[in-house]
Amino acid sequence: MDNQLWRWRGVNKDGVSDSGMLWAPDRISASLQLMDSDVHPLMLKRASINKRHWGSEHRILVIRQLAALLQAGVSLTQGLTMLASQHPVAQWQALLGQLAQQLGRGIAFSETLRQWPDIFPPLFISLMHTGELTGKLDVCCQQLAQQQEEQQKLRKQVIKALRYPAFIFIVALLLTLGMTCFVLPQFTAIYRSFNTPLPLVTRAVIALSEGLMQYAIWWLSLLLLAPVVIVRLRRSPKWQLREAAWLLRVPLFGPLIRGQQLSQIYTVLSLMQRAGIPLLQSLGSVEETLASPLWQQAVGRVKQGIAEGLPLWKAMEQEVVFTALCIQLIRTGEETGALDIMLEKLAGWHLGQTSDRAQTLAATLEPLMMMVIGLIVGTLVVAMYLPIFRLGDAMSGMN
């Protein structure tokens, strides 16, 4: 984004001191903006930008509040001005205020959003443009906010379901390393003083401990280098494609990821079809809202197939990421002229299915991972104390 955030202080045409923030590509442009607003700048300096404030939560809140104001009869310019004055984040205050000023100059709302591609994705711009053409901007804002909220909720559920096993695995790994590298060596000296054969499980755990300690530098180097290598690999488009394809084949997690992606695709398509946006343009917006290259390429090939004259269901049939049930329902929707309704039903079905899967997976994995940790800890405890118990039994037999 070329625009920069500027903090200013100046005097207005009435001689009253004023201050605020604005967006401009450079200092000269910022000064000209202030002078156009009859403000003489006394201080103008760059302000810091927190990229986290551009997150979907703030974006959804703005669209939701704007929809409520429009439905209440407030004009778009007044609504943006009111939101700018009430927003708690300074960079959003400046952005909303600038959008209101551009509307006042006669620039269309969709065109003002187009100038901020890092903040407003193509879906926002397309729906706002449709709302302007149809005179139903409030309805489009309401539908967009609802779609974004549903997808955000589903995304959080999926991430939570996928993150929990990883967290438990890391805890189990750290626990195992701690006990084998720091606790078990204290017992090893005691075992050697027994001068008696050790149980198999104890010998195995001691061998693991000695191997970890002997090659500690190599293991530590591997642990430090692995994240760096993974981050670099994930920047490669080929790696991203392979990773996405592999994840779809993983039991339990694959259907969860597929359902989340299909829910997003069908929700956006349904929303744009109901708004009257052409199918090719809708697929283009869907393609740009997807983060995974695998799904982007699949939607891109579907769009290419439609451009060559194929119906939607036929173009989707050639892609393995789309399920047979979805293809059949879309075919029915196209043949009956109710594609938007069928897409809406598919979006709702995938949303519900994926949400249920995420909750079920989390509920199933929690006791399972606890059992795994218990098994690891139990094995280590038995390996450490079994020789002591056997020595006690031997001494009792001698007495």
PyMOL commands that set and color helices and strands:
alter all, ss='L'
color gray80, all
select helices_A, chain A and resi 27-36+51-54+56-71+76-86+90-104+109-114+122-134+137-194+200-214+216-234+237-249+253-274+279-289+293-307+312-317+324-336+339-398
alter helices_A, ss='H'
color red, helices_A
select strands_A, chain A and resi 4-12+17-24+39-46
alter strands_A, ss='S'
color yellow, strands_A
deselect
rebuild
show_as cartoon
